[in-house]
């Protein structure tokens, strides 16, 4: 009988120890969802990557056939270890292995899988804070609609100065100093007002103007004397902006861009970007830059493919109205400031 009692005591003690060993010594901490992911399931089929930090779920993807990048930062609030809210909608949080599931029912469902090689939000679309150079109201009655770079200076499109005279403004991109160049009265209708302007090399500026049933390119020398006029059928729609590297000339047409054929004197093959990028265009020997909705998109020319994007909107503070590349990684742009409701000349330094 004593042996039986001893055995029962030992078994009870061992069972008690086993139960204690199965219990965690410390309570589990909150599930950490921050990190880099591939998107498996999303309300949008365009989402490729997701990046999550303390405040935002950033969905990163591409539009069209040429890798035009976008970034959608969605603010979220962590409610508990198993719940967060997006736009007041509740989403459950769960992990299955290395797969994160955010399920909002009718509000949508996201499934992400962790991927260390995926980009961060700022690597995919880089946010840049522009530097204000000039208030356009200090020298122009009209908003600057386009600009180009030649001989170390930025040249605006034709506009009226504060006295109502038609001028082109020459801007030093480093100091911001300006000089107005008077437009001859004979050229005020062709050069003088809200037309695209681009230096195309060989001491020539080209100015685009839509002329009813035709597209018209006016050629000017470096003293802004009209030297030639090229008239083309109006086949493709309005040319919103021009860009040149002094050997090639590109134009933006709503959601498409085209390369100019100098021999045929007409626009050549079409690159359909599948998205409206109407706020500026320029090109160097390796890359084409085009802007829409406060984002400058960068494409390699050969092959034509999106390689970077730069968000200069500062949370919808700025939208561009035309820009030009200067030296190296610098862009000078005409921009509208929604906060001050004024047009500015800004400097953008790309990484």
TIVONU-390209 format. One line per field, with one value per residue (C-alpha): residue in one letter; y negated, x, z. Coordinates in steps of 0.02 Angstrom, whole numbers. Layout:
resn: A,...
py: Y,...
px: X,...
pz: Z,...
end
This chain:
resn: X,X,X,X,X,X,X,X,X,X,X,X,X,X,X,X,X,X,X,X,X,X,X,X,X,X,X,X,X,X,X,X,X,X,X,X,X,X,X,X,X,X,X,X,X,X,X,X,X,X,X,X,X,X,X,X,X,X,X,X,X,X,X,X,X,X,X,X,X,X,X,X,X,X,X,X,X,X,X,X,X,X,X,X,X,X,X,X,X,X,X,X,X,X,X,X,X,X,X,X,X,X,X,X,X,X,X,X,X,X,X,X,X,X,X,X,X,X,X,X,X,X,X,X,X,X,X,X,X,X,X,X,X,X,X,X,X,X,X,X,X,X,X,X,X,X,X,X,X,X,X,X,X,X,X,X,X,X,X,X,X,X,X,X,X,X,X,X,X,X,X,X,X,X,X,X,X,X,X,X,X,X,X,X,X,X,X,X,X,X,X,X,X,X,X,X,X,X,X,X,X,X,X,X,X,X,X,X,X,X,X,X,X,X,X,X,X,X,X,X,X,X,X,X,X,X,X,X,X,X,X,X,X,X,X,X,X,X,X,X,X,X,X,X,X,X,X,X,X,X,X,X,X,X,X,X,X,X,X,X,X,X,X,X,X,X,X,X,X,X,X,X,X,X,X,X,X,X,X,X,X,X,X,X,X,X,X,X,X,X,X,X,X,X,X,X,X,X,X,X,X,X,X,X,X,X,X,X,X,X,X,X,X,X,X,X,X,X,X,X,X,X,X,X,X,X,X,X,X,X,X,X,X,X,X,X,X,X,X,X,X,X,X,X,X,X,X,X,X,X,X
py: 0,-118,-79,-123,-290,-333,-290,-400,-545,-529,-518,-669,-769,-722,-767,-935,-971,-921,-1043,-1185,-1149,-1162,-1339,-1488,-1573,-1745,-1800,-1815,-1990,-2075,-2006,-2114,-2142,-2269,-2216,-2184,-2069,-2000,-2024,-1863,-1931,-2111,-2207,-2270,-2150,-2284,-2272,-2179,-2220,-2281,-2373,-2396,-2516,-2580,-2689,-2637,-2486,-2540,-2446,-2453,-2407,-2444,-2505,-2459,-2365,-2477,-2469,-2636,-2631,-2682,-2687,-2686,-2727,-2666,-2728,-2597,-2590,-2440,-2396,-2235,-2087,-2017,-2172,-2334,-2464,-2542,-2686,-2635,-2458,-2316,-2189,-2030,-1990,-1814,-1727,-1558,-1517,-1670,-1724,-1876,-1883,-2042,-2003,-2143,-2043,-2150,-2287,-2176,-2046,-2053,-1907,-1946,-1830,-1893,-1929,-2005,-2059,-2159,-2350,-2471,-2603,-2738,-2626,-2596,-2777,-2899,-3051,-3212,-3383,-3517,-3681,-3840,-3955,-4090,-4147,-4164,-4315,-4409,-4410,-4341,-4380,-4207,-4037,-3961,-3814,-3740,-3764,-3701,-3702,-3774,-3842,-3827,-3920,-3877,-3961,-3973,-3969,-4137,-4233,-4410,-4500,-4610,-4753,-4647,-4630,-4463,-4388,-4229,-4222,-4157,-4081,-4038,-3865,-3890,-4067,-4093,-4257,-4300,-4398,-4434,-4417,-4522,-4432,-4526,-4586,-4477,-4322,-4350,-4234,-4094,-4110,-4223,-4131,-3961,-3855,-3709,-3753,-3639,-3660,-3523,-3554,-3637,-3808,-3784,-3802,-3719,-3781,-3677,-3754,-3670,-3757,-3695,-3547,-3547,-3530,-3670,-3669,-3838,-3839,-3983,-4022,-4062,-4246,-4188,-4236,-4123,-4022,-3888,-3821,-3638,-3600,-3423,-3347,-3346,-3157,-3110,-3239,-3381,-3377,-3416,-3430,-3411,-3337,-3326,-3268,-3372,-3221,-3151,-3241,-3162,-3223,-3174,-3140,-3108,-2929,-2902,-2967,-2977,-3006,-3137,-3086,-3234,-3164,-3127,-3282,-3186,-3091,-2912,-2754,-2755,-2703,-2680,-2708,-2669,-2814,-3002,-3090,-3268,-3378,-3380,-3285,-3284,-3161,-3137,-3009,-2864,-2904,-2985,-3078,-3115,-3177,-3158,-3192,-3253,-3101,-3104,-2935,-2881,-2758,-2682,-2714,-2547,-2446,-2565,-2519,-2607,-2605,-2732,-2857,-3015,-3087,-3276,-3314,-3329,-3251,-3340,-3510,-3520,-3476,-3510,-3621,-3582,-3547,-3529,-3429,-3533,-3461,-3289,-3246,-3416,-3466,-3642,-3645,-3757,-3700,-3748,-3756,-3706,-3773,-3950,-3941,-4013,-3957,-3935,-3889,-3742,-3642,-3452,-3354,-3171,-3037
px: 0,142,221,61,46,228,199,43,135,277,156,58,218,279,109,112,287,236,89,199,330,197,145,247,348,303,143,159,195,96,115,237,169,300,409,426,308,255,69,-28,-205,-265,-419,-307,-219,-85,-10,158,237,183,285,217,285,209,79,54,26,109,50,179,143,155,35,45,176,325,338,261,269,140,136,-23,6,-142,-147,-198,-228,-179,-325,-260,-147,-277,-360,-323,-432,-417,-535,-639,-657,-602,-475,-425,-239,-172,-11,-3,182,261,98,9,-180,-280,-464,-591,-738,-833,-700,-570,-439,-250,-130,56,206,367,507,672,718,558,580,533,403,536,645,499,436,556,484,582,559,585,677,582,685,564,385,320,216,381,415,267,83,53,95,251,190,355,544,704,891,1027,1203,1194,1027,843,728,541,405,340,235,193,302,230,213,115,259,290,455,552,633,811,847,1014,978,1105,1073,895,943,828,839,692,717,593,492,480,302,300,328,204,74,200,318,232,103,89,174,292,475,626,808,839,1023,1110,1073,886,737,576,406,249,80,-81,-156,-332,-318,-128,16,142,325,411,600,696,880,963,914,734,716,595,697,574,398,347,162,99,-76,-157,-168,-124,-201,-123,64,68,257,418,584,751,930,988,981,807,642,498,321,188,11,-113,-67,60,230,303,475,490,555,659,670,485,441,310,288,350,309,196,238,73,105,-78,-82,-103,64,34,139,312,436,623,755,943,1053,998,830,663,575,389,274,93,1,157,264,412,433,603,621,775,776,848,751,609,566,521,668,621,490,502,357,383,201,238,70,-24,56,133,85,204,166,322,506,679,834,990,1157,1173,1029,945,773,701,511,360,243,77,75,-96,-57,-18,-121,28,144,328,492,563,725,717,876,859,952
pz: 0,41,-127,-218,-128,-172,-355,-362,-284,-410,-560,-497,-476,-651,-729,-640,-705,-881,-879,-819,-954,-1091,-1038,-1102,-971,-1041,-1130,-1321,-1388,-1527,-1703,-1802,-1978,-2031,-2176,-2363,-2458,-2625,-2659,-2684,-2670,-2680,-2739,-2882,-3000,-3031,-2856,-2857,-2689,-2519,-2389,-2213,-2083,-1920,-2008,-2189,-2298,-2462,-2616,-2755,-2934,-3120,-3254,-3439,-3536,-3496,-3308,-3260,-3070,-2942,-2753,-2649,-2465,-2362,-2182,-2054,-1866,-1763,-1648,-1570,-1602,-1721,-1795,-1886,-1971,-2144,-2184,-2031,-2098,-1985,-2052,-1962,-1952,-1967,-2018,-2104,-2108,-2190,-2271,-2197,-2222,-2194,-2215,-2217,-2282,-2408,-2384,-2469,-2434,-2446,-2444,-2438,-2426,-2347,-2471,-2416,-2593,-2620,-2626,-2490,-2534,-2552,-2661,-2780,-2788,-2705,-2617,-2649,-2570,-2706,-2675,-2716,-2829,-2886,-2868,-3045,-2993,-2971,-3158,-3258,-3285,-3359,-3289,-3365,-3469,-3528,-3521,-3601,-3567,-3678,-3648,-3458,-3441,-3432,-3558,-3527,-3656,-3717,-3591,-3536,-3412,-3275,-3399,-3523,-3646,-3732,-3674,-3646,-3475,-3461,-3289,-3209,-3134,-2996,-2935,-2995,-3080,-3225,-3387,-3502,-3690,-3789,-3923,-4087,-4127,-4284,-4177,-4035,-4114,-4146,-3998,-3878,-3777,-3691,-3823,-3798,-3822,-3841,-3890,-4018,-4057,-4206,-4129,-4151,-4036,-4091,-4036,-4058,-4092,-4139,-4289,-4321,-4440,-4430,-4310,-4334,-4282,-4286,-4291,-4210,-4199,-4033,-4054,-4075,-4256,-4350,-4476,-4536,-4516,-4530,-4554,-4519,-4525,-4354,-4336,-4159,-4044,-3947,-3908,-3723,-3703,-3801,-3745,-3835,-3805,-3955,-4071,-4037,-4010,-3915,-3887,-3760,-3825,-3685,-3633,-3773,-3823,-3998,-4072,-4208,-4379,-4439,-4618,-4641,-4537,-4441,-4279,-4284,-4186,-4035,-3857,-3765,-3579,-3535,-3412,-3431,-3405,-3460,-3344,-3422,-3531,-3563,-3620,-3608,-3696,-3585,-3506,-3541,-3400,-3402,-3266,-3212,-3049,-2960,-3004,-3125,-3210,-3275,-3421,-3501,-3690,-3743,-3703,-3662,-3483,-3321,-3201,-3066,-3010,-2903,-2805,-2790,-2745,-2558,-2511,-2651,-2621,-2796,-2973,-3116,-3265,-3368,-3332,-3407,-3365,-3332,-3281,-3201,-3087,-3080,-3146,-3153,-3160,-3165,-3028,-2950,-2760,-2695,-2521,-2579,-2741,-2835,-2974,-2930,-3012,-2915,-2918,-2902,-2863,-2909,-2810
end
